[in-house]
Amino acid sequence: MAKIQKLIWYFQNRSFSKNLKAERTKKYLYQSETPNHGWIHFYNKARRGAYFRPMYSTYTKNKISFKLSFGFIGITLISSCLYIVIASPYFQIAPSRVIIERSDMYSDVNIAYKAIEPLYTQSLWTLDHTEVQNLIQGLEKNIEKVEVTHLLPNSLKIIITSSPPKYSVDFPGAGRSYLLSANGILIPNRNKESQFPRLQIYSTELLESSFLDYKEAINPNSIGKIHDISKVFSVDFSTAVITSEVYYSTENELHILLENGIRIMFVLDNSLEKQLLSLKLAIEQTPWLLTSPDVTYVDSRIVGKIFVCKPADICKRNLIKIYGNSPY
């Protein structure tokens, strides 16, 4: 019965409840307000004017003092930034934060670390990459490429690449073997590599030196010509087997020693191409020139002429007279 009475009371008072609820939702004291969109209204021109007008008025009344104040603040900030970037130790290159790697097995990382010591305490932002390259190549002349990467705030990563070796070089009495790079620099042959062609260098200056590592033995132009001669022999004179090549530094000459003991002489100047052509024509006319057991050496240094020396005793005396008591 209680539930039935409750339902009867609900339906009797339903219209009264709805009217009361509607009255409560009406606003009598305040009008409906537009929602506040925050900073969106700041883009309204009138609102911007109302916001900045007092500031501008204050600025116009105190223009000189404002300029002096902001100028002083600006100079202070710029000076502080310059100090932090240039003079502050925060961006100075630290020895413990320098990484040097090599992209080949012929570069010496320890020498590169020694070379860049003058760069320590310099600012990372004022570092000149050309200076890094010059310092490393000054001590390690076989280096042909230096890549420098900044690692903020005070670190450097340097990757060095050596000029590739072209020849294996031995010096009597030095007790060490070397590789000759494509730019004519002597590289210590620490791994005892022997896959490169053998080149003997006769240089009084080098033989008298107590330290040969990373010294220039032959200028790059002569190295290129020596390589050209080797290519010509492999193509045009393929029957002649080269066992060794001898370079005379003072005369700038290359002597090729064949398997049968014959020596062929070239001078590495601008006429090298003509010398090779003269030798080729001579071999076409006298095919036995590079195979005869009687021939000691073939001199092609004079353009258009080929001199052949046959008597072994006389020829050896000639070589000693011209080149001295060469160990080769």
Steps between C-alpha positions, in 0.01 A plus 500: 500500500791739573640455153158561343457820703847618398419451129167686540683792672763512220245532221297759692802728560683443168390827340595696813851350504556586134393861550727535803796364313440741211481797736831409662681506164399860422750784568343815627796696628759445219483498124648213307874551451708406200760237582853625567745372237817620676783612267276479194363843589855638508500499121213742498636843402312691769617264773860521377483877508364499852780266607794678340386862525610549864836338427560719195398811692749416775772437236445835325525688831827324594648426160863590578517307824334199335753504213792523737366221720419262218826585323699420810309176550552405133874571510529300821317202350703508177827532692402210725417282198831586332690420817324166539561407136859627460670535838301275729665165579165333440555492122879464505639185338606256769779247430298224662203573272678469166442180302724417203427199281659373181316362200796285389788305649777734383421811706653553843246625755765576763678744270167668424434547874845655537443731202179660630635592843510875411120487458431417863328781697372656176127563474306243303318777313815676377676179394627507141475161328780596262729556798422150627587352162823699470616398848442129436650504151799692633611199706338224295541602137335187357160616632290623208160543668400631844134504605414712807170476688395719795356321800348759732595646734879442487572181305644426157486193282769481232525230232827482306559324168842418358606516139500136382838324476633417153843341557701309753831672579814370672797703623831321565618547857170648619383165629140582415276463198270772378205555271498792258166681480348642184618847604860383549510464881675216685260305722640247753412150382396371842296211364780387265277521196663373183223518240626831362761532221852547629661840451858573606586863569852635477509831684798628694278724708273213606785258564669751730180567692452322831121519483309417181143459623253720310770684306461590136714268289368585152285789389143404394564594136785251471295232677231541235754459221649189662153353516442590132819316399384189687165507322664540158728203566210282610317573173755570224794298634313218671775248420752700708467397865591780743670383819582840649505873431771742614442873544798739509393812684778737388464411131121450521540178303332162512683181413295188435668167574368207299501136597776425249729767654452775240467854633283761320565866584247789492518862612176620661453833325244630253641282220410169668227421249743550211758280672248216529401545137865487388551179699190345348616581145847363576355172628281468191810535282726282720279248688802351680577832675347402836573128480863474385736368775776724364318829576583658837290814484280698259519879531188680373558831678575694180186556296511335158807288581555166671846406628581137568796394714612138458841430661414432866828629647498826306130555569536451875792743509284753316222464756743541791655805335162666452316396815783431740541189714129430512395206718262402226 
